């Protein structure tokens, strides 16, 4: 396999998850060290698609940082959302395994209605203010300590992200089926009541949102899949079995499975949000809950 093939695969993998950026750089270094042909060449002279490889890695790292964090709203970016979801999902799997009962997750997909109007009428600076206001409402209406909807432990903190443009996502553990709808109604009501001051003219702007909801159960079937991956691909156990080291194949298999779980929750919420917009905007639509 050529250098271009190897690097192309590594760089493509890095765009799937922000947490893989560092491992991609390490993988590139290992590949270079293990190749007799490349050992005779200086690292800084290696090129990929016409650019010095070191420059390409720096660009990749900067790009991953942008995907990691949205500086406007203070929320994580869309790639960071998946990384945060992985830790949450494995924590839920552990709880389901321990207690023998299913657990429930909800995903809210939020889109600002007619956001272009705010930008075109009052300018991009005001549009930025609207986006920050949506992020603030989303965070302030996802409270820890709410024993009706949210589990209170620190490890179940909600996953937030700005997906890009005027779209936002939130994934949280809920206590009961249908609590996701209650969560969405709380966010929707807060947005309906929010008045955003328009600088310079003393008026207020009312920004509505369309919300798609997907709720799902995490069951013993999911525990079985997770444990099968761990059992078949574990190469080392440390700290009394509490820390498991997986083979590279196992890490990639687990990453793919978790991405599938993430998409199985996120995409139906996205579809439900589009139904809300097609149905007239400023409303909530639900995807039917299912185990996945």
N, C-alpha and C positions, 0 to 999 in steps of 0.2 A: 504494500500500500504506500502511495506517495505521501510526501510531506503535506501537500495541499489537501489530500484526502483526510489525513489525520487531523490537521488543524481545522479544516472545515467542519468536521464532526464535533470537535471540542468546542469551537466557537458557537456552533448551533446549540449545543447542549447548555452552554452558559446562559443563553437567552431564556431558557425554560424557568430557571429559578435563580434568584439573586444570590442565594447562598453558595452556588456552584462556582462563582467567579474565581475565588481563591484556588479551588481544586483544579480548575481548568489551567490556571497558570502553572500549578505543580505538575499536572499531567503533561503539559507541553515540555516542561523542563526535564521530566523523566524520559519522555520520548527522545528528546535531543541527546541526553546522556547515554541512552541505550543504543543509539544508532552509530555504528562505526563510521559511516559516511559523514555524519554530522559532527562527530567528535573532532574531526580535523578542521572544522570551521568555527569561527568565532560566533558566539550567541548573537551579538549585536549586528552581525552581517546577514543573518538568516532573514529571508524575506517571504512574505505571504501576500499574494495578489498585488505585487508591485510595491508593497510597503515594508519597511523594517518590521520584523515581528514584534520587537519591543514596543514600537509605536502603536501597533495594532492592539497589543495587550493593554496599554494605557488607555486607549480609546474605549476598549471593552469595559474596563474597570469604571471609567467615568459614566458610560452608558448604564451600567448596572446600578451605580449610585443614584442616577436619575430615576430609574425604575423602582428603586428601593424606597425613595422618599419624595413626597410632593411638598416642595418648599412653600408653596402658596397657602395651602390649607393646614399644613403640619401633619397631615395624615401619611401613612405609608403609601407607596406606589403600588401598582397592580402586581408586580413580581413579589414584593415583600408580603403581600396578602397571602400568597400561596405558602411562603415560608412560615408565616405565623400560623396558618391553618394546619400545617403538618404537625406542629407541636401540640396544638389543641386536639387534633383528631386522635393522635396516639394517646394523649391523656384520657380522652373519653373511652377509647378502646380498653385501656387499663382498668378504668372504673367498671365498665360493663362486664369485663372478665371477672372482677373481684366480687361484684354484687349479684351477678346472674340476671340482671334486669336490663332492658333496653334503655338507652339514653336518647335524647332528642336534640337536634340542631336546627336552627333556622337561618336562612339567608335572606337579607333584604337587598334588593337592587333598586337604587333610587336614581331617577333622572329628572333634571330641572326642566319644567315645561316652558317651551318658547324662550329658551335662554338667549337666543340670538337677538330677541327684541331688546333685552336689557343692555346687551353690548352695543347694539346699533343706535339705541336712543340716548343712552347716558354715557357711553364710552367704555373702553376695556377696563379701566381702573374700577369703575363701578361693577362691571361684570365680575371682576376678581373679588370684590366685596361680597357679592351675592354667593359666590362659590364658598367663600370662607364662612358665611353665615349658615349655609347648608351643613357644612362640616361640623360647625359648633352645635347646631341643633341635633345632629345625629349623635354626637358624643354625649351631649348633656341629657339625652333621652335614652341612654343605655347605662343605667346606674348599677353599680355593684351594691349588693345588699338588698336587692329587690327579690324577696323570696317567692313572689308570685310568678315571675317570668325568668329571672336569671339566677343561676347558681352563683354563690357568693365567693367561692375560693379564688385566690389570686390566679391560679393556673388556668381558670376558665375565663379570663379576661377576653372581651369581645375582639374579633378581628375586624379592623376597619381598613378601608383603602379608597383612594380616589382612582377610579378605573381609567380616567382620562376624560378630557373635555368636561362635560357637565354630568358625568355619571359617577356614582358612589356605590360602594358595597359594604355590607356589615354582616358578619357571621358570628352567631353566639349560641351558647348552649341554653336551652329553654327547659323549664321544669316539666311542662306538659304539652301534649299535642295541641295545636291551635294557639299557643301562646305567641307564636310568630306573628299571627294576625294582630294580636293585641299590641305587640311591639310596633308593628307597622302603623297601626292606628294612632299610637302615641306620637310617633315621628310626624305623621301626616297632620295631626291636629296642631302640633307645635309650629310646623311650617305655615299652616293656615292662619295662625294667630300672629306670626312674625311680621313686623313692619320694619323695613329696611330704609333708613333715612337716605334720601337722595341729596348729596352735597350741593349746596349753593342755592336751592330753591325752596327749602322747607317742606317739601312733600315727602311721602313715603311710598315705597315700592312693595308690592305684594307678589312674592314668588311662590308659585305652586309647584308641586312635585308629583310624579307618577311613581308608584312603588310596586314592584313585583316581589312576591313572597314564595319561598320554597321551604318546606319543613320536612325533616326526614328522621327516621329512627336508625340508630346504630345498634346492631344486634350481635348475638353470639356468632352468627355467620361471618360477620366482619372480623370478629376476634379470631376465628378459625383461619381465615385467609392471612391475617397479619402474623399469627403464630407459625403458620406453615412457612412463610418467607423467612422468618427468624430461624426456625429449626433447620431448614435446608441450606441456608447460606451463612450461618454463623461460623466464624473462624476463630473467635476468641471471646470468652466471658471474663469480665473483670468485676471487682467489687461485689463478690458473692452473687454474680449473675445479674446484678442490677444494671450493668453496662455491657452491651453486646456489640462486638465488632463484626460487621458484615463484610463478605467478599465484595469486590467491585461489582460483580454481576448482581449480588444481593442488594447492594445500595441502589443500583439502577432500577432493579425490579420493584423495590419498595417505593422509590421516587415515582415511577410510572403508575403504580397502584394508587398512591396518595393523590397524584394529579387527576386520576380518573375519579376518585372520590370527591375531589374539589369541584371538578367540572360537573359531576352528577348533581351537585347542590347549586352551583353558581348558574349554570346555563338555563335550567328551568326557571329560576328567579328572573333571569334576563328576559326569557320569553314571556313570562307573566307581566313584566314591566312593559314590554312592547304592546301586549294586549290592553293594558291600562291606557296607554297613549292612543291606541286605535279606538278605544271605547270612549274617548272624549277628554282624556287627560285629567289631572287633579283627582286621581282615584287610586285604589288598591286592587290588584288582582292576585289571586293565589294559584300556585301549582299544587295539585293533589299530593299529599304526603305519601312517601313510600320508603321502604327499607332499601338501603343500598350498601 
